[in-house]
Amino acid sequence: MFLHTSHIRIQAIEDIYHFRHKVFSVAELLTVDAITVTTLSNSISSYLRKLPYPQEVEVQLKGDGEKITLSVQVQRSAKEERLLAAFFDEIQPTNNSSELLLIKHFRLREDFEGKFRAASNILDLKTKEELAQELLESSENLRKATLAKARMENELNVARDIQLSMLPLSFPAFPNKDEIEVFAQLIPAREVGGDFYDFYFLDDRHLAIVVGDVSGKGVPAALMMAVCKTLLKSRASTEQSTASILTYVNTEMAKDNPKSMFVTLFMGILDVQTGQFTYSNAGHNPTYIRRADGELERLSKLHGPVLAAMEGLVYRESTIELKTDDLVFAYTDGITEAHNEANELFSDERLQQLLKQYPDEQAQPTVERIVQATQIFKGEREQFDDITAIALSFLGKGQAVATYDKEFCIKNEISEVQRAMIIFEEFAHEHRIPMPVMLKVNIVLDELLSNIIKYGFEDEDRLQLIDIKIELQAGKLLLEISDRGLPFNPFQKTPPDLSKSIEEREIGGLGIHLVRKLMDEHSYKRKIDQNVVLMIKYNIFE
């Protein structure tokens, strides 16, 4: 069985003449009957002239060794079908009722295969006009492809600019901090992913490090990275719990996420005075701790799923202690999942070997060596994902400032307020806090604790406890009160207008107004399921 199909496009009257010539030449090759040749080609061209342009005609040759069948599929025009009936052996509507199949059989006795090939070549032969049209279409397609490529390159450049503009790139990052060294590096892929890193001090003693990977690539991933990074830093400015920070960020990002993107993320907070390292992992690669003796610890525990996937998730956290010359190494899967030309993975095992290789290395040489090893391993293979790593070297505990603290809890009963005030007075006497400061803080305790006990709990929560922490450090007194009552910020109410008479003022607010006046700083935050109020009094010994 021989089969050949050609598609011929009719866009103008000249194309019909070219098509008529092809049919004439095929018929002339397959039969010696000149009348059949002429009438067949004339009838089909007359029919096509009655149809609108443009149109596409499908011509098929089918041979079984004894006969060759010429089939022509054209648009259907019931009014003009009579022009064809006398010249084709069969006229059939196709499955698509708007098209018509015209069939003509030619019986052959010699050189069957050669004539079939010759007829096929005639149908495929392009006229100068057809070649010119194809060249024009090719040029247009090339122009569109070039524009699309330029547009894509521009988008990639925008994404890369967004990504790199959001990263801290100045090293050494904290030249005046002898306790730590931080270094990070990000090598973007051509189709920019959503990798990012960050590091910043929350206060004099707490350093946060972050590494994350947004799903997807290009501008959408870069924009979501910018949103996530901004939310993290904003929340961390008032919060030192990685669990609470990630819980908040997840809820905010999941609220409006129509494309169902997500972020894997690792966040850690180091107390540079004690070496305490608190961290949370939201669906990210495990982080490594390389101890000073070369031992490698893998922090593989997950504290919650990826960020932005679902509202209402509560994340957890873990705490470990870093000792002098310990190193924290966090990264994205662009390192361990890098492929070489043999389609092999860089792998977790290769990363672990590199981390163990030089146990005395600090942050910068460790990151640079591992990133370079990843690129050498990749070779000429295209980089399909961002390569990102961050390391934190803990070089020793910072100079400690004398700190005195007291932590206790009371029941949510009014009689317990007096007990809290007595405990604070004992702390004040022990550390020689001046009497005026002690009296002011007792007024603050009375006001805040009374409010919490009276209004902070529902009836079924009557057996809750209220946590109180007092801390004295270098002439600064901190008072922190935490409860698990209803979410409530006591400082959100507008201060009362004292220029008005008592009858004109709104009820309430005077007590909190007094608290504001007696302390130098005040803040409120919702820490997962807790209300946390922090009050600060400076220079208490002056």
Helices and strands as residue ranges (DSSP letters): E 2-10, H 13-30, H 34-49, E 55-63, E 67-75, G 78-83, E 90-93, E 99-107, H 112-124, H 128-165, E 180-187, E 194-201, E 206-214, H 218-236, H 242-255, E 263-271, E 276-282, E 287-290, E 296-299, E 318-321, E 326-331, H 333-336, H 348-357, H 363-378, E 387-394, E 403-411, H 415-430, H 435-455, G 459-461, E 465-473, E 476-483, H 510-518, E 521-527, E 530-537
